[in-house]
Amino acid sequence: MVGCWCAMAVPLVILSASLASQRVHPHPPANILPGVGLYGAMAVALVWLGIGSVMARRWARALLAILSWSWLIMGVTATAVIAFMAPQIMASIKAAQPAGQPQMSDSARLIITLVPLITVGFMFIVLPLIWGFFYSGRNVKATCEARDPVVRWTDRCPLPVLAVSLWLAFGTFAMLLMPAFHSMTPFFGLLLTGAPGTVFYVLMAGVWAYSAWALYRLDRRGWWVIFIATVLVSVSTVITYSRHEISEVYSAMGYTAEQLAAVQALGMGSKMMIWMSLAGMVPLLGYLLYIRKFFSDRSGSLEVG
């Protein structure tokens, strides 16, 4: 059902972008392609996983468990960001009201704040929490193993490690697609654009791809590569945003003056980006340290005991 909803969202994204761009461009802007591609890919993947779940396939249970817990993490993060940004959003709405018009009531402001939080909380916290416990349950696992006795590719790697491997594989494609939209990337205080930025994304895609493959094979070298890369990327981000204002970064990404004003109205600044980078690095490194127990000193073998 969620996959069908994503499929219906594809034409809505195209329609909304077409209507919004009629005043400026004769055709829909190219920046709708990520949204269309994302909803389309999610529709195919979720319908495919739903069918596999109905058929009690091992690979479907494993992938849905990973997807559910990942979905939950993203939902908790999104809810926290919305709650944190709510005062800035309300302030920008208030500032945008024309002079002479009555101010928005407190009840209307409360509704505008609560509706997104409740919606995100239900879709991205309640539902994935239920699904996560369901697909991670021992009874569901035993049922799938009984109905699908064939060893699948998802059985050859512990689920905590498989989750990182799959996300790195997804990140590989994301890195390769980034230059199509903008080639700017922060690099230890510099803002790489053009060819240097594109080369950086291609190199990072190679790092992610190798790490995904090595982690799936339980090769400890892959763990070290992604651990060191995570630290270096976070340090690079902190150094860059400590030397450049957020307006410089978004200008290098090709944002217009109106878009920059909207970002600044939300209170987005370099300090916030630094804290967000550090806040994201700590739990990620903690998770990488957690899955280290699945690797042995010998590359490619699972730790015994």
C-alpha positions as CSV (number, residue, x, y, z in Angstrom):
1,M,0.0,0.0,0.0
2,V,2.8,2.4,0.8
3,G,4.4,1.5,-2.5
4,C,1.2,2.3,-4.4
5,W,1.1,5.7,-2.5
6,C,4.6,6.4,-3.7
7,A,3.6,5.6,-7.3
8,M,0.7,8.0,-7.1
9,A,3.1,10.7,-5.8
10,V,5.2,10.6,-9.0
11,P,2.6,12.4,-11.2
12,L,1.7,14.8,-8.3
13,V,5.4,15.9,-8.1
14,I,5.5,16.5,-11.9
15,L,2.2,18.4,-11.8
16,S,3.1,20.6,-8.9
17,A,6.5,21.4,-10.4
18,S,4.9,22.2,-13.7
19,L,2.3,24.5,-12.2
20,A,4.9,26.3,-10.1
21,S,7.2,26.8,-13.0
22,Q,4.8,28.2,-15.5
23,R,5.5,31.8,-14.5
24,V,9.3,31.3,-15.0
25,H,10.1,28.4,-17.3
26,P,8.1,26.9,-20.1
27,H,9.1,23.3,-18.9
28,P,9.3,21.7,-15.5
29,P,12.6,22.4,-13.9
30,A,15.3,19.7,-13.8
31,N,15.4,19.6,-10.0
32,I,12.2,17.6,-9.9
33,L,14.1,14.6,-11.3
34,P,15.4,13.5,-7.9
35,G,11.9,13.5,-6.4
36,V,10.4,11.6,-9.3
37,G,13.3,9.1,-9.3
38,L,13.1,8.7,-5.5
39,Y,9.3,8.1,-5.4
40,G,9.5,5.8,-8.5
41,A,12.2,3.7,-7.0
42,M,10.4,3.5,-3.6
43,A,7.2,2.4,-5.3
44,V,9.0,-0.4,-7.1
45,A,11.0,-1.5,-4.1
46,L,8.1,-1.4,-1.6
47,V,5.7,-3.3,-3.9
48,W,8.4,-5.9,-4.5
49,L,9.1,-6.2,-0.8
50,G,5.4,-6.4,0.0
51,I,4.9,-9.3,-2.4
52,G,8.0,-11.0,-0.9
53,S,6.5,-10.5,2.6
54,V,3.2,-12.1,1.6
55,M,5.2,-15.0,0.2
56,A,7.2,-15.2,3.5
57,R,10.6,-14.9,1.7
58,R,13.7,-14.8,3.8
59,W,15.2,-11.9,1.8
60,A,12.0,-9.9,2.2
61,R,12.0,-10.2,6.0
62,A,15.6,-9.2,6.3
63,L,15.3,-6.2,4.0
64,L,12.1,-5.1,5.6
65,A,13.6,-5.3,9.0
66,I,16.5,-3.1,7.8
67,L,14.2,-0.7,6.1
68,S,11.9,-0.4,9.1
69,W,14.7,0.4,11.6
70,S,16.4,2.8,9.1
71,W,13.0,4.5,8.5
72,L,12.5,4.9,12.2
73,I,16.0,6.5,12.6
74,M,15.2,9.0,9.8
75,G,11.8,9.6,11.3
76,V,13.1,10.4,14.8
77,T,15.7,12.7,13.2
78,A,13.2,14.5,11.0
79,T,10.8,15.0,13.9
80,A,13.6,16.5,16.0
81,V,14.6,18.8,13.2
82,I,11.0,20.0,12.7
83,A,10.6,20.6,16.4
84,F,13.8,22.5,16.5
85,M,13.0,24.6,13.4
86,A,9.4,25.3,14.4
87,P,10.1,28.6,16.0
88,Q,12.2,29.8,13.0
89,I,9.5,28.7,10.6
90,M,6.8,30.5,12.5
91,A,8.9,33.6,12.7
92,S,9.5,33.5,8.9
93,I,5.7,33.1,8.3
94,K,5.0,36.0,10.6
95,A,7.6,38.2,8.8
96,A,6.2,37.3,5.4
97,Q,2.7,38.6,6.3
98,P,1.9,41.8,4.5
99,A,1.6,44.9,6.7
100,G,-1.9,45.8,7.8
101,Q,-3.2,42.3,7.8
102,P,-4.3,40.7,11.1
103,Q,-1.7,38.6,12.8
104,M,-2.0,34.8,12.9
105,S,-3.7,33.6,16.0
106,D,-1.9,31.4,18.6
107,S,-4.3,28.5,17.8
108,A,-3.4,28.7,14.1
109,R,0.3,28.7,14.9
110,L,-0.2,25.7,17.1
111,I,-1.9,23.8,14.4
112,I,0.8,24.7,11.8
113,T,3.4,23.4,14.3
114,L,1.6,20.2,15.4
115,V,0.2,18.9,12.1
116,P,3.6,18.3,10.6
117,L,4.9,16.8,13.8
118,I,2.0,14.4,14.1
119,T,2.1,13.4,10.5
120,V,5.8,12.8,10.5
121,G,5.5,11.0,13.9
122,F,2.9,8.6,12.6
123,M,4.4,7.9,9.2
124,F,8.0,7.8,10.2
125,I,8.0,6.7,13.9
126,V,4.8,4.7,14.7
127,L,4.6,2.6,11.5
128,P,8.3,1.7,11.2
129,L,8.4,0.9,14.9
130,I,5.6,-1.6,14.5
131,W,7.1,-3.0,11.3
132,G,10.6,-3.1,12.9
133,F,9.5,-5.2,15.9
134,F,7.4,-7.4,13.6
135,Y,10.0,-8.3,11.0
136,S,12.7,-8.7,13.7
137,G,10.6,-11.1,15.7
138,R,11.8,-14.6,16.2
139,N,8.5,-16.1,15.2
140,V,8.4,-14.2,11.9
141,K,12.0,-15.3,11.3
142,A,11.2,-18.9,12.0
143,T,8.2,-18.8,9.8
144,C,10.1,-17.4,6.8
145,E,12.9,-19.9,7.3
146,A,10.3,-22.8,7.3
147,R,8.4,-21.5,4.3
148,D,11.6,-20.5,2.4
149,P,14.3,-23.1,3.2
150,V,16.7,-21.9,0.5
151,V,19.6,-19.9,1.8
152,R,19.4,-16.4,0.4
153,W,22.0,-13.7,-0.2
154,T,20.7,-11.8,2.9
155,D,21.6,-14.8,5.0
156,R,25.3,-14.6,4.2
157,C,25.8,-11.5,6.3
158,P,24.6,-10.4,9.8
159,L,21.7,-8.0,9.4
160,P,23.5,-5.1,11.3
161,V,26.4,-5.3,8.9
162,L,24.1,-5.9,5.9
163,A,22.3,-2.7,6.7
164,V,25.5,-0.6,6.5
165,S,26.5,-2.4,3.3
166,L,23.2,-1.7,1.6
167,W,23.2,2.0,2.7
168,L,26.7,2.3,1.3
169,A,25.6,0.8,-2.0
170,F,22.8,3.3,-2.1
171,G,25.3,6.1,-1.3
172,T,27.4,5.0,-4.2
173,F,24.7,5.8,-6.7
174,A,23.8,9.0,-4.8
175,M,27.5,10.1,-5.1
176,L,27.5,9.4,-8.8
177,L,24.3,11.4,-9.3
178,M,25.4,14.4,-7.4
179,P,27.5,16.1,-10.2
180,A,24.3,16.1,-12.3
181,F,22.7,18.6,-9.9
182,H,25.7,20.4,-8.4
183,S,29.4,19.5,-8.2
184,M,30.1,21.6,-5.0
185,T,31.5,19.8,-2.0
186,P,33.2,21.0,1.2
187,F,36.8,19.8,1.4
188,F,38.8,20.8,4.5
189,G,38.0,24.5,4.3
190,L,37.7,24.6,0.5
191,L,34.6,24.7,-1.6
192,L,35.4,22.4,-4.5
193,T,33.3,23.1,-7.6
194,G,33.3,22.1,-11.3
195,A,35.7,19.4,-12.3
196,P,37.4,19.1,-8.8
197,G,34.0,18.6,-7.2
198,T,33.0,16.0,-9.7
199,V,36.3,14.1,-9.2
200,F,35.7,14.2,-5.5
201,Y,32.2,12.7,-5.8
202,V,33.5,9.9,-8.1
203,L,36.3,9.1,-5.7
204,M,33.9,9.0,-2.8
205,A,31.6,6.7,-4.8
206,G,34.5,4.3,-5.2
207,V,35.2,4.4,-1.5
208,W,31.6,3.7,-0.7
209,A,31.3,0.9,-3.3
210,Y,34.5,-0.8,-2.0
211,S,33.3,-0.5,1.6
212,A,29.8,-1.9,0.8
213,W,31.4,-4.9,-1.0
214,A,34.0,-5.6,1.7
215,L,31.5,-5.2,4.6
216,Y,29.2,-7.7,3.0
217,R,32.1,-10.2,2.8
218,L,32.9,-9.4,6.4
219,D,36.3,-8.1,5.4
220,R,37.7,-5.9,8.2
221,R,39.5,-3.7,5.8
222,G,36.2,-2.4,4.6
223,W,35.2,-1.6,8.2
224,W,38.4,0.4,8.6
225,V,37.9,2.3,5.3
226,I,34.4,3.4,6.1
227,F,35.3,4.3,9.7
228,I,38.2,6.5,8.7
229,A,36.2,8.0,5.8
230,T,33.4,8.9,8.2
231,V,35.8,10.7,10.5
232,L,37.5,12.5,7.7
233,V,34.2,13.6,6.1
234,S,32.9,15.0,9.4
235,V,36.2,16.8,10.2
236,S,36.2,18.2,6.6
237,T,32.6,19.5,7.1
238,V,33.4,21.1,10.4
239,I,36.5,22.9,9.1
240,T,34.7,24.1,6.0
241,Y,31.7,25.5,7.8
242,S,33.9,27.1,10.4
243,R,35.6,29.1,7.6
244,H,32.6,29.8,5.3
245,E,29.2,31.3,5.8
246,I,26.2,29.2,4.8
247,S,25.4,31.7,2.1
248,E,28.8,31.1,0.4
249,V,28.2,27.3,0.4
250,Y,24.7,27.5,-1.1
251,S,25.8,30.1,-3.6
252,A,28.5,27.7,-4.8
253,M,25.7,25.1,-5.1
254,G,23.8,27.4,-7.5
255,Y,21.1,28.7,-5.2
256,T,19.3,31.9,-6.2
257,A,19.0,34.9,-4.0
258,E,15.4,34.1,-3.2
259,Q,16.4,30.5,-2.1
260,L,19.3,31.9,0.0
261,A,16.9,34.3,1.7
262,A,14.5,31.4,2.5
263,V,17.3,29.3,4.0
264,Q,18.6,32.2,6.1
265,A,15.0,33.0,7.3
266,L,14.9,29.5,8.8
267,G,17.9,30.3,10.9
268,M,20.2,27.9,9.0
269,G,23.8,29.0,9.6
270,S,27.3,27.6,9.6
271,K,27.3,26.9,13.4
272,M,24.1,24.8,13.0
273,M,25.7,22.8,10.2
274,I,28.7,22.1,12.4
275,W,26.6,20.9,15.2
276,M,24.5,18.8,12.9
277,S,27.6,17.2,11.4
278,L,28.9,16.4,14.9
279,A,25.5,15.1,16.0
280,G,25.4,12.8,13.0
281,M,28.9,11.6,13.4
282,V,28.7,10.4,17.0
283,P,25.9,7.8,16.6
284,L,27.3,6.7,13.3
285,L,30.7,6.0,14.7
286,G,29.0,4.3,17.7
287,Y,27.1,2.0,15.3
288,L,30.3,1.2,13.4
289,L,32.0,0.3,16.6
290,Y,29.1,-1.9,17.5
291,I,29.2,-4.0,14.3
292,R,33.0,-4.4,14.6
293,K,32.4,-7.5,16.7
294,F,31.1,-9.3,13.5
295,F,34.6,-9.1,12.0
296,S,37.6,-11.3,12.8
297,D,41.3,-10.4,12.5
298,R,41.4,-12.5,9.3
299,S,39.7,-10.7,6.4
300,G,36.5,-12.2,5.1
301,S,35.7,-14.6,8.0
302,L,33.1,-14.3,10.7
303,E,34.3,-14.0,14.3
304,V,33.6,-17.2,16.3
305,G,32.5,-17.1,19.9
